[in-house]
Amino acid sequence: MGHDYHEGQPNYNKYQLFHDGCYECKTRVESPVRAIEHIKDMQLAWHRAVSFEKDWLTSDELPISEAEAPVLRMIWALIVRFERDGIPLGIYPPLVASILRDDYHSVDCPYCKTQIWGDKTNIDSGLRKHIEYCPQAPDEDEDNTNTENPQ
């Protein structure tokens, strides 16, 4: 099934994620999973969701289509949720990863080779914490024989 001609649709704007009056766009936004799968530029969608919710859209980014509004609200909910986990509000998560890689460094777990990321103030404690729960790390009981109280 092909798209209807978007440019001729009511309320058309080239920045819209989905367009009013297009049957295919309408079908795609009926399911949240399908809507996410069909976003062509997630970074643009992320920015558009922030701008929409914060009322920062410029006149050339308006209007918001009725088809895309629920998708923008869903993305905004993810943005707010990620902020609770430390990702700055509105920052696109893959950008955070590249920023962290520039400012942070990693060490490998000697048992499972998982990369542990941190800065110079917390990399050691992060590795110790990881090893505590690493399924491939030897048990402390195996390493330390109790010679004081043999049974």
MIDOBA-677991 format. One record per residue: residue number from 1; residue in one letter; x, y, z of N, C-alpha, C, CB in turn. Coordinates in steps of 0.05 Angstrom, whole numbers, plus 5000, padded with zeros to 4 digits. Glycine has a CB too. Layout:
<pts>
{NUM; A; {X; Y; Z}; {X; Y; Z}; {X; Y; Z}; {X; Y; Z}}
...
</pts>
This chain:
<pts>
{1; M; {5017; 4976; 5000}; {5000; 5000; 5000}; {5018; 5025; 5000}; {4980; 5000; 5025}}
{2; G; {5012; 5044; 4983}; {5029; 5068; 4981}; {5016; 5091; 4997}; {5032; 5076; 4953}}
{3; H; {5032; 5111; 4999}; {5024; 5135; 5013}; {5007; 5153; 4994}; {5047; 5151; 5024}}
{4; D; {4989; 5168; 5006}; {4975; 5189; 4992}; {4995; 5212; 4988}; {4949; 5198; 5006}}
{5; Y; {4989; 5230; 4971}; {5006; 5253; 4965}; {5004; 5271; 4990}; {4997; 5268; 4939}}
{6; H; {5026; 5272; 5006}; {5026; 5287; 5031}; {5024; 5317; 5027}; {5051; 5281; 5046}}
{7; E; {5039; 5328; 5008}; {5040; 5357; 5005}; {5013; 5369; 5000}; {5058; 5364; 4982}}
{8; G; {4994; 5354; 4989}; {4968; 5365; 4984}; {4948; 5361; 5006}; {4957; 5352; 4959}}
{9; Q; {4956; 5348; 5028}; {4938; 5342; 5050}; {4934; 5367; 5068}; {4949; 5319; 5066}}
{10; P; {4911; 5367; 5082}; {4906; 5390; 5100}; {4927; 5391; 5123}; {4878; 5388; 5112}}
{11; N; {4934; 5414; 5131}; {4954; 5419; 5153}; {4981; 5407; 5147}; {4943; 5407; 5178}}
{12; Y; {4989; 5403; 5122}; {5014; 5392; 5115}; {5038; 5409; 5124}; {5016; 5387; 5084}}
{13; N; {5058; 5396; 5135}; {5083; 5409; 5141}; {5105; 5388; 5137}; {5084; 5420; 5170}}
{14; K; {5127; 5395; 5124}; {5148; 5376; 5117}; {5161; 5363; 5141}; {5169; 5389; 5100}}
{15; Y; {5159; 5375; 5165}; {5171; 5365; 5189}; {5153; 5345; 5204}; {5178; 5387; 5208}}
{16; Q; {5129; 5342; 5196}; {5110; 5324; 5209}; {5120; 5295; 5207}; {5082; 5327; 5198}}
{17; L; {5116; 5280; 5227}; {5123; 5251; 5227}; {5103; 5235; 5211}; {5126; 5240; 5256}}
{18; F; {5078; 5242; 5215}; {5055; 5229; 5201}; {5036; 5251; 5193}; {5041; 5208; 5220}}
{19; H; {5022; 5247; 5171}; {5006; 5268; 5158}; {4977; 5262; 5159}; {5015; 5273; 5130}}
{20; D; {4961; 5283; 5165}; {4932; 5281; 5165}; {4923; 5277; 5136}; {4919; 5306; 5177}}
{21; G; {4902; 5261; 5132}; {4891; 5257; 5106}; {4904; 5234; 5091}; {4893; 5281; 5090}}
{22; C; {4925; 5222; 5101}; {4939; 5200; 5088}; {4930; 5174; 5102}; {4970; 5204; 5089}}
{23; Y; {4918; 5156; 5087}; {4908; 5131; 5098}; {4931; 5115; 5110}; {4893; 5115; 5077}}
{24; E; {4954; 5113; 5097}; {4976; 5097; 5107}; {4987; 5109; 5133}; {4998; 5096; 5086}}
{25; C; {4990; 5135; 5135}; {4999; 5148; 5160}; {4979; 5142; 5182}; {5003; 5178; 5156}}
{26; K; {4954; 5145; 5176}; {4933; 5140; 5196}; {4935; 5111; 5207}; {4905; 5145; 5185}}
{27; T; {4939; 5092; 5189}; {4941; 5064; 5196}; {4966; 5059; 5213}; {4942; 5046; 5171}}
{28; R; {4988; 5072; 5207}; {5013; 5068; 5221}; {5011; 5078; 5250}; {5035; 5082; 5207}}
{29; V; {4996; 5099; 5255}; {4995; 5110; 5282}; {4974; 5096; 5300}; {4990; 5140; 5281}}
{30; E; {4959; 5078; 5289}; {4939; 5064; 5305}; {4952; 5046; 5325}; {4920; 5047; 5287}}
{31; S; {4976; 5037; 5320}; {4990; 5020; 5339}; {5016; 5034; 5347}; {4997; 4992; 5326}}
{32; P; {5021; 5038; 5373}; {5045; 5051; 5382}; {5070; 5038; 5371}; {5046; 5052; 5412}}
{33; V; {5071; 5012; 5371}; {5095; 4998; 5361}; {5099; 5003; 5332}; {5092; 4967; 5366}}
{34; R; {5078; 5001; 5317}; {5079; 5006; 5288}; {5087; 5035; 5282}; {5053; 5000; 5274}}
{35; A; {5077; 5054; 5298}; {5084; 5082; 5295}; {5114; 5086; 5298}; {5068; 5100; 5314}}
{36; I; {5125; 5075; 5320}; {5154; 5077; 5325}; {5170; 5064; 5303}; {5161; 5064; 5353}}
{37; E; {5161; 5041; 5294}; {5176; 5027; 5272}; {5177; 5044; 5246}; {5162; 5001; 5266}}
{38; H; {5158; 5061; 5242}; {5156; 5076; 5217}; {5166; 5105; 5219}; {5128; 5076; 5207}}
{39; I; {5178; 5112; 5241}; {5190; 5139; 5243}; {5216; 5138; 5227}; {5195; 5148; 5272}}
{40; K; {5218; 5155; 5207}; {5242; 5155; 5190}; {5266; 5167; 5203}; {5236; 5170; 5165}}
{41; D; {5263; 5187; 5220}; {5286; 5200; 5233}; {5279; 5203; 5263}; {5292; 5228; 5220}}
{42; M; {5289; 5185; 5279}; {5282; 5185; 5307}; {5293; 5209; 5322}; {5291; 5159; 5321}}
{43; Q; {5316; 5219; 5314}; {5327; 5242; 5327}; {5310; 5267; 5321}; {5356; 5248; 5317}}
{44; L; {5300; 5269; 5297}; {5281; 5291; 5291}; {5256; 5288; 5307}; {5275; 5291; 5260}}
{45; A; {5246; 5263; 5309}; {5221; 5258; 5324}; {5226; 5266; 5354}; {5212; 5229; 5322}}
{46; W; {5249; 5259; 5364}; {5256; 5265; 5392}; {5255; 5295; 5396}; {5284; 5254; 5400}}
{47; H; {5268; 5310; 5379}; {5269; 5339; 5380}; {5241; 5351; 5377}; {5287; 5351; 5358}}
{48; R; {5225; 5340; 5359}; {5198; 5350; 5354}; {5180; 5345; 5378}; {5186; 5336; 5329}}
{49; A; {5183; 5322; 5391}; {5167; 5317; 5415}; {5174; 5336; 5437}; {5172; 5288; 5425}}
{50; V; {5200; 5342; 5441}; {5207; 5362; 5462}; {5196; 5389; 5455}; {5238; 5363; 5465}}
{51; S; {5200; 5397; 5430}; {5190; 5424; 5422}; {5160; 5426; 5424}; {5199; 5429; 5393}}
{52; F; {5146; 5404; 5417}; {5117; 5404; 5419}; {5108; 5407; 5448}; {5106; 5378; 5407}}
{53; E; {5119; 5391; 5466}; {5110; 5392; 5494}; {5119; 5417; 5508}; {5121; 5368; 5509}}
{54; K; {5141; 5429; 5500}; {5151; 5453; 5513}; {5141; 5478; 5499}; {5182; 5453; 5513}}
{55; D; {5125; 5475; 5478}; {5115; 5497; 5463}; {5137; 5514; 5450}; {5097; 5515; 5481}}
{56; W; {5157; 5500; 5440}; {5180; 5513; 5428}; {5180; 5511; 5397}; {5206; 5501; 5439}}
{57; L; {5159; 5500; 5385}; {5159; 5497; 5356}; {5159; 5524; 5343}; {5135; 5481; 5347}}
{58; T; {5176; 5527; 5322}; {5176; 5552; 5307}; {5153; 5551; 5287}; {5204; 5555; 5293}}
{59; S; {5148; 5574; 5275}; {5125; 5575; 5256}; {5129; 5557; 5232}; {5122; 5604; 5247}}
{60; D; {5154; 5553; 5224}; {5158; 5535; 5201}; {5156; 5505; 5209}; {5185; 5540; 5188}}
{61; E; {5155; 5499; 5235}; {5151; 5471; 5244}; {5122; 5465; 5249}; {5168; 5466; 5269}}
{62; L; {5105; 5485; 5247}; {5076; 5481; 5252}; {5061; 5477; 5226}; {5065; 5505; 5267}}
{63; P; {5038; 5465; 5227}; {5024; 5455; 5250}; {5032; 5426; 5256}; {4994; 5456; 5245}}
{64; I; {5023; 5418; 5280}; {5025; 5389; 5287}; {5001; 5376; 5275}; {5027; 5386; 5319}}
{65; S; {5006; 5353; 5262}; {4983; 5339; 5251}; {4969; 5323; 5273}; {4992; 5320; 5228}}
{66; E; {4943; 5319; 5269}; {4928; 5302; 5288}; {4939; 5274; 5289}; {4897; 5302; 5280}}
{67; A; {4949; 5265; 5266}; {4960; 5237; 5265}; {4986; 5235; 5282}; {4966; 5230; 5236}}
{68; E; {5002; 5255; 5282}; {5028; 5253; 5296}; {5026; 5261; 5326}; {5048; 5270; 5283}}
{69; A; {5006; 5276; 5334}; {5004; 5286; 5362}; {5006; 5263; 5383}; {4978; 5301; 5366}}
{70; P; {4991; 5241; 5380}; {4994; 5220; 5400}; {5022; 5207; 5400}; {4973; 5198; 5396}}
{71; V; {5035; 5206; 5377}; {5062; 5194; 5376}; {5081; 5213; 5390}; {5070; 5190; 5346}}
{72; L; {5078; 5239; 5386}; {5096; 5258; 5400}; {5092; 5256; 5430}; {5090; 5287; 5390}}
{73; R; {5067; 5253; 5439}; {5062; 5250; 5468}; {5075; 5224; 5479}; {5032; 5250; 5473}}
{74; M; {5074; 5203; 5463}; {5086; 5178; 5472}; {5116; 5181; 5474}; {5078; 5155; 5452}}
{75; I; {5129; 5194; 5455}; {5158; 5198; 5455}; {5164; 5216; 5479}; {5167; 5211; 5429}}
{76; W; {5148; 5237; 5484}; {5152; 5254; 5507}; {5152; 5238; 5533}; {5131; 5277; 5508}}
{77; A; {5134; 5219; 5535}; {5132; 5203; 5560}; {5158; 5187; 5563}; {5108; 5183; 5558}}
{78; L; {5170; 5177; 5542}; {5196; 5164; 5543}; {5218; 5183; 5552}; {5203; 5151; 5516}}
{79; I; {5217; 5207; 5541}; {5237; 5227; 5547}; {5237; 5233; 5577}; {5233; 5253; 5531}}
{80; V; {5213; 5237; 5588}; {5210; 5243; 5616}; {5220; 5219; 5633}; {5181; 5250; 5623}}
{81; R; {5213; 5195; 5624}; {5221; 5171; 5639}; {5252; 5169; 5639}; {5209; 5146; 5626}}
{82; F; {5264; 5174; 5616}; {5294; 5172; 5614}; {5307; 5194; 5631}; {5303; 5175; 5585}}
{83; E; {5294; 5217; 5634}; {5305; 5238; 5651}; {5307; 5228; 5680}; {5288; 5263; 5650}}
{84; R; {5288; 5212; 5689}; {5289; 5201; 5716}; {5313; 5183; 5720}; {5263; 5186; 5722}}
{85; D; {5323; 5172; 5698}; {5347; 5154; 5699}; {5372; 5169; 5692}; {5343; 5131; 5680}}
{86; G; {5371; 5196; 5691}; {5395; 5211; 5688}; {5402; 5222; 5660}; {5418; 5195; 5697}}
{87; I; {5385; 5216; 5641}; {5390; 5227; 5614}; {5377; 5255; 5613}; {5378; 5209; 5591}}
{88; P; {5393; 5275; 5608}; {5382; 5303; 5609}; {5358; 5306; 5591}; {5403; 5323; 5601}}
{89; L; {5338; 5321; 5601}; {5313; 5324; 5587}; {5317; 5333; 5558}; {5295; 5344; 5602}}
{90; G; {5307; 5317; 5540}; {5308; 5324; 5511}; {5333; 5315; 5497}; {5305; 5353; 5509}}
{91; I; {5353; 5306; 5511}; {5377; 5297; 5497}; {5372; 5269; 5486}; {5402; 5296; 5517}}
{92; Y; {5378; 5266; 5460}; {5373; 5241; 5446}; {5392; 5219; 5457}; {5376; 5244; 5415}}
{93; P; {5382; 5197; 5467}; {5400; 5177; 5480}; {5425; 5169; 5465}; {5384; 5153; 5486}}
{94; P; {5425; 5164; 5439}; {5450; 5157; 5426}; {5471; 5179; 5428}; {5445; 5150; 5397}}
{95; L; {5462; 5204; 5430}; {5481; 5226; 5434}; {5494; 5224; 5462}; {5468; 5253; 5430}}
{96; V; {5478; 5216; 5481}; {5489; 5213; 5508}; {5511; 5192; 5508}; {5466; 5206; 5529}}
{97; A; {5506; 5170; 5494}; {5526; 5149; 5493}; {5552; 5159; 5481}; {5516; 5125; 5477}}
{98; S; {5551; 5175; 5460}; {5576; 5184; 5448}; {5589; 5205; 5466}; {5570; 5196; 5420}}
{99; I; {5574; 5222; 5480}; {5585; 5241; 5499}; {5599; 5226; 5521}; {5563; 5259; 5510}}
{100; L; {5587; 5206; 5532}; {5599; 5191; 5554}; {5625; 5177; 5545}; {5579; 5170; 5564}}
{101; R; {5625; 5167; 5521}; {5649; 5154; 5511}; {5672; 5173; 5508}; {5644; 5140; 5484}}
{102; D; {5666; 5198; 5503}; {5687; 5218; 5501}; {5698; 5226; 5528}; {5677; 5243; 5486}}
{103; D; {5681; 5228; 5548}; {5689; 5238; 5575}; {5695; 5215; 5594}; {5667; 5255; 5586}}
{104; Y; {5686; 5192; 5588}; {5690; 5169; 5606}; {5709; 5149; 5593}; {5663; 5156; 5614}}
{105; H; {5717; 5130; 5609}; {5733; 5108; 5598}; {5722; 5082; 5610}; {5763; 5112; 5603}}
{106; S; {5732; 5060; 5600}; {5721; 5035; 5609}; {5744; 5016; 5617}; {5704; 5022; 5587}}
{107; V; {5736; 4997; 5634}; {5753; 4974; 5640}; {5736; 4949; 5635}; {5764; 4976; 5670}}
{108; D; {5750; 4928; 5629}; {5736; 4903; 5625}; {5736; 4886; 5650}; {5749; 4887; 5602}}
{109; C; {5713; 4874; 5655}; {5711; 4855; 5677}; {5731; 4832; 5671}; {5682; 4844; 5682}}
{110; P; {5748; 4824; 5689}; {5767; 4803; 5683}; {5754; 4776; 5680}; {5788; 4802; 5705}}
{111; Y; {5729; 4773; 5688}; {5716; 4747; 5686}; {5698; 4744; 5662}; {5700; 4742; 5711}}
{112; C; {5682; 4765; 5656}; {5662; 4763; 5634}; {5668; 4782; 5611}; {5634; 4767; 5645}}
{113; K; {5687; 4799; 5614}; {5696; 4818; 5594}; {5675; 4840; 5588}; {5702; 4804; 5569}}
{114; T; {5655; 4843; 5605}; {5636; 4865; 5603}; {5650; 4892; 5607}; {5612; 4862; 5623}}
{115; Q; {5644; 4912; 5591}; {5657; 4938; 5594}; {5642; 4953; 5617}; {5656; 4954; 5568}}
{116; I; {5657; 4963; 5635}; {5647; 4979; 5657}; {5656; 5008; 5652}; {5657; 4969; 5685}}
{117; W; {5637; 5026; 5649}; {5643; 5054; 5642}; {5643; 5071; 5667}; {5623; 5065; 5622}}
{118; G; {5660; 5091; 5668}; {5661; 5110; 5690}; {5682; 5131; 5686}; {5665; 5095; 5716}}
{119; D; {5683; 5149; 5704}; {5705; 5169; 5704}; {5725; 5161; 5725}; {5695; 5198; 5708}}
{120; K; {5746; 5176; 5728}; {5768; 5169; 5746}; {5759; 5167; 5775}; {5790; 5188; 5744}}
{121; T; {5736; 5180; 5782}; {5727; 5179; 5810}; {5710; 5155; 5816}; {5711; 5204; 5815}}
{122; N; {5699; 5141; 5796}; {5681; 5119; 5803}; {5686; 5093; 5787}; {5653; 5127; 5799}}
{123; I; {5706; 5092; 5770}; {5710; 5068; 5754}; {5717; 5044; 5771}; {5732; 5073; 5733}}
{124; D; {5733; 5047; 5792}; {5741; 5024; 5808}; {5717; 5013; 5824}; {5763; 5032; 5828}}
{125; S; {5702; 5031; 5836}; {5678; 5022; 5851}; {5658; 5009; 5833}; {5665; 5045; 5867}}
{126; G; {5655; 5019; 5808}; {5637; 5007; 5789}; {5646; 4979; 5782}; {5635; 5024; 5764}}
{127; L; {5672; 4975; 5778}; {5682; 4948; 5772}; {5678; 4929; 5796}; {5711; 4949; 5764}}
{128; R; {5684; 4939; 5820}; {5679; 4922; 5844}; {5650; 4914; 5846}; {5689; 4937; 5869}}
{129; K; {5632; 4932; 5842}; {5604; 4927; 5844}; {5595; 4906; 5823}; {5587; 4953; 5841}}
{130; H; {5606; 4910; 5798}; {5599; 4891; 5777}; {5609; 4862; 5784}; {5612; 4900; 5750}}
{131; I; {5633; 4860; 5794}; {5645; 4834; 5801}; {5629; 4821; 5823}; {5674; 4837; 5810}}
{132; E; {5618; 4837; 5841}; {5601; 4825; 5863}; {5578; 4809; 5851}; {5589; 4848; 5880}}
{133; Y; {5567; 4818; 5828}; {5543; 4805; 5817}; {5549; 4790; 5791}; {5522; 4825; 5811}}
{134; C; {5575; 4790; 5783}; {5582; 4777; 5758}; {5579; 4746; 5760}; {5612; 4783; 5750}}
{135; P; {5562; 4734; 5743}; {5558; 4705; 5746}; {5583; 4689; 5740}; {5536; 4697; 5727}}
{136; Q; {5603; 4700; 5727}; {5627; 4685; 5720}; {5649; 4688; 5740}; {5636; 4693; 5693}}
{137; A; {5645; 4707; 5759}; {5666; 4711; 5780}; {5665; 4688; 5800}; {5661; 4738; 5795}}
{138; P; {5688; 4679; 5810}; {5688; 4657; 5829}; {5676; 4666; 5855}; {5717; 4647; 5834}}
{139; D; {5663; 4647; 5869}; {5652; 4653; 5895}; {5675; 4660; 5915}; {5635; 4630; 5906}}
{140; E; {5669; 4677; 5934}; {5689; 4684; 5954}; {5697; 4659; 5970}; {5679; 4706; 5973}}
{141; D; {5678; 4641; 5975}; {5684; 4617; 5991}; {5704; 4600; 5977}; {5658; 4601; 5995}}
{142; E; {5705; 4599; 5950}; {5724; 4583; 5935}; {5752; 4595; 5938}; {5716; 4582; 5906}}
{143; D; {5754; 4621; 5940}; {5780; 4634; 5941}; {5792; 4634; 5969}; {5778; 4662; 5931}}
{144; N; {5776; 4635; 5989}; {5786; 4638; 6016}; {5780; 4613; 6033}; {5773; 4663; 6030}}
{145; T; {5800; 4598; 6039}; {5796; 4575; 6056}; {5798; 4584; 6085}; {5818; 4553; 6050}}
{146; N; {5779; 4576; 6101}; {5778; 4585; 6128}; {5796; 4566; 6145}; {5748; 4585; 6139}}
{147; T; {5819; 4577; 6152}; {5838; 4561; 6168}; {5835; 4564; 6198}; {5866; 4568; 6160}}
{148; E; {5821; 4585; 6206}; {5817; 4590; 6235}; {5798; 4571; 6248}; {5808; 4618; 6239}}
{149; N; {5777; 4563; 6233}; {5756; 4547; 6245}; {5750; 4524; 6226}; {5731; 4565; 6249}}
{150; P; {5768; 4505; 6223}; {5763; 4483; 6205}; {5741; 4465; 6216}; {5788; 4466; 6200}}
{151; Q; {5726; 4453; 6198}; {5704; 4436; 6206}; {5707; 4407; 6198}; {5678; 4446; 6196}}
</pts>
